[in-house]
Structures are given as structure tokens and as C-alpha cells.
Amino acid sequence: MVRGIAIVATLDTKGPEVRFLATEIHSRGHPPVVVDVSLQPHHERIPAASDGLLLREEVARRAGVDPDALPRMPRAEAIEAMGRGAGSILLELWNAERISGVLGIGGNQGTALASLAMRHLPLGTPRLIVSTVASGNLRPYLQHHDIAVLFPLADLTGGPNRVTLPILRRAAAAICAMVESASPVPRGDSPAIAITALGNTHPVVSETIRLLKERGMEPVVLHASGACGAAMEELVEAGMFAGVLDLTPHELLGEVFGEDIYTPTRAGRLLGGAGRVPRVVAPGGLEFFVFGPQESIPARFRGRPTHMHNPFNANVRATREEMAILGEEVARRLNKSGGRSAFLLPLRGWTVVAGPGGPLYDPEGNRAFAQGLRAHLAPEVRLVEVDAELNDPKCAALAVALLEDLMQH
């Protein structure tokens, strides 16, 4: 049996576009399955080429909501419910091998509905949203999931036209190609090791990658940008990694203090797989907040030492008080590891811009962090201090050796 491709859309406003996409997908040999997430009742006909239609009433009931109540509910609550119901249906269809991918379309509301639903599916599922808000901030929609987005230029209203028709056709072709090229997430014989990184910790990360490969391990580097760190914690919990080298836990600043643009998309940095998956943590990137262009820096952070990483990325030094709080919080989280974690503390600086001679270097702030960490770290969590900068190859070797020892016990 050929597995279908689900189309998640509001038929009450996107009926002509859905019919077009269903026909395009069907013409490429994939049965389309329409999941209607409309909030309002309607009389849109079932797309002729569709292999099935999940009615809005069925989607609402799956979320435990009376379909007749949807129009009277607060909009955000209704959207959350329909996204949850559609997600439950998609996961059921996926597990039953009835679908092999999902295509969503919409504006702000449709993008929210499609992304909420798609987030129920596992890593590697082909997922694409044609979204009129693609040029905006999609982090709240996509969070840390591997969902592709295509911008249609014009609004998706009134049926395909000279602007949107070729883009919708490409979207149908894209999801079909994604499905046809999909393969299971590979699980090789070599143990996979997660490594967190920023440009400012690239030297130590590069050396760590080399050392791991020498030992027959597979390094998987995750950019400490909020979404990647959150994805890593989820993958750790799912058993993807044999160990973690959390050399750049920068996102913890956003989780503890807020406002940082790399705040994790889910809470729980340093806690994934606690007690099961060995983890070595270093303080890379904990010394500074990250914001967008200079004018986007919040008022309370202005006047602090600041480094423009590029025209669209500002690094602002954390205060000594904030560093002390971070030290305590890191200790508190690592204490939950059951002794399967270690902290590597370089004493000469932790990143390129916040090391000796760097624009954000503040040894007193680093000492405040270290004091908070030492005072609250449980005895079973190893603390290894080294008289070097984090980007020194010596730290890479120590981090790998610590992880290997934790993996053997």
C-alpha cells in the first residue's frame, strides 16, 4: 500500500488551495489525506483527488472539544485544541503507516495550527509548511522541530493565481520529493556524542571532534541557539546519544534570566537523560547574553560591555551577580545526574570574546560563577579545574577523557 501525504489546512478559508495541492500530490503518485483544522463550520467540498478527509468535527473531538463550541472559544484556546487534535491524528496515521509526510498551508492562524500538529511527529518526518509569515519570527511555531517552510509571496486566499500557483506546485513537488528520499534516522555502530557549540567555542569544539573521531565515536554538533540545545535534550532522552559534551551551555542564561534570543524552546537544559546519559559540562558562552542588532538590546542591558559578533548579533556581558546565580543553578541541575556528570572549569577564560584580552573578559565575574558552583555542587559530581582557556586543546583532551571515564562506569 502506498502511504499518503497529509494536508493540514483550514478548508473554510483555503479550500481552493487545498484542492489544487491534493490534485498535484495525487498526480505524483501519493494519495493525499486532508486534515481539516477549520475553526468555523463550512460547506467546502472534499477535494476530488483526496484519499480521505478528516473532518474538523473529528479533529475537535480528538482534542476533547465540542466542535459546536469552537467558534465561541477564545481564538488561542481553539487553535491550541485543534492543533493538538490534528497532531494526535497525524501521529496515529504515521504509526499505522498510512502517511509518510505532512504539508501545511496558511497565514498566521494556519501556520500555528499546522506547526502545532506537526510537532507531534518524530524526528525525520518529512514536514513542510507554506506560510505567509515565513519571513517573521517562526521560533514560537517551529520550536526545535525539523520542519521546512516555504514563503508564498502572496496571500493564500481566493484560489491559486499567477503568483501563488507556481509556488504551491513547487510545494507539492517538494513534499513528494522529501517523502521519496526519506529514510530512517541512521543508528550506526559507533556511539554518537552530542557537542554544543557557538562560534566563540569553535576551537575547542573542533579539537574535540578530532579526538572523538580518533576514538571511533560519531560527534554530532548542536549550535547553542535555543532550538538546537532544546532538540539535543529531547534526543538525549530518546536515547540518540551515548554521551554529551556540553561545552557551550549558553542557552541556560535565557532559561534562567529570560530575554536572550537563544532562550531554549523548551525548559530543562542540562537535565536531559539525567542519571542515565553521561555528560561533561564546561562554561562556554555562559559569560554573555545574545541579542539581535544593537538597537534591539533591552534597556537594562545597555551600558554593559558589549561586542557586536556581526551586524545582527550583539553579545552583552553578564554581571557578577548573574554569574553567581548561574554557578548555583548549574550545580543544582548537575546534582540531579546521579554522579554521571562532570564539570570542566577552565580558569583563564571560556570563549574567544570573553577570554584574556577579549572585549568581554571579566575574571571577577568568572570567579563569582566558580564560587557559586563550588559551594553548591554535590560531592558525587566531579569538578575538574584546569589552568587554561576553554579553547586550549588541553581542555578538549580533558573533556573527552572525562566523558570516556563516565561512559565506562
MOTAFEN-V858014 format. One record per helix or strand. SS is the DSSP state (helix for helix, strand for strand). FROM is the first residue (numbers start at 0). LEN is the number of residues. If there is no record, write none. Layout:
ss=SS from=FROM len=LEN
ss=SS from=FROM len=LEN
This chain:
ss=strand from=3 len=6
ss=helix from=10 len=17
ss=strand from=31 len=5
ss=strand from=49 len=5
ss=helix from=55 len=7
ss=helix from=66 len=6
ss=helix from=74 len=21
ss=strand from=98 len=8
ss=helix from=107 len=11
ss=strand from=125 len=6
ss=helix from=138 len=4
ss=strand from=147 len=3
ss=helix from=163 len=18
ss=strand from=191 len=6
ss=helix from=198 len=16
ss=strand from=217 len=6
ss=helix from=226 len=11
ss=strand from=242 len=4
ss=strand from=247 len=1
ss=helix from=251 len=6
ss=strand from=277 len=6
ss=strand from=287 len=4
ss=helix from=293 len=3
ss=helix from=298 len=3
ss=strand from=305 len=5
ss=strand from=312 len=5
ss=helix from=319 len=18
ss=strand from=340 len=6
ss=helix from=362 len=14
ss=strand from=381 len=5
ss=helix from=392 len=15
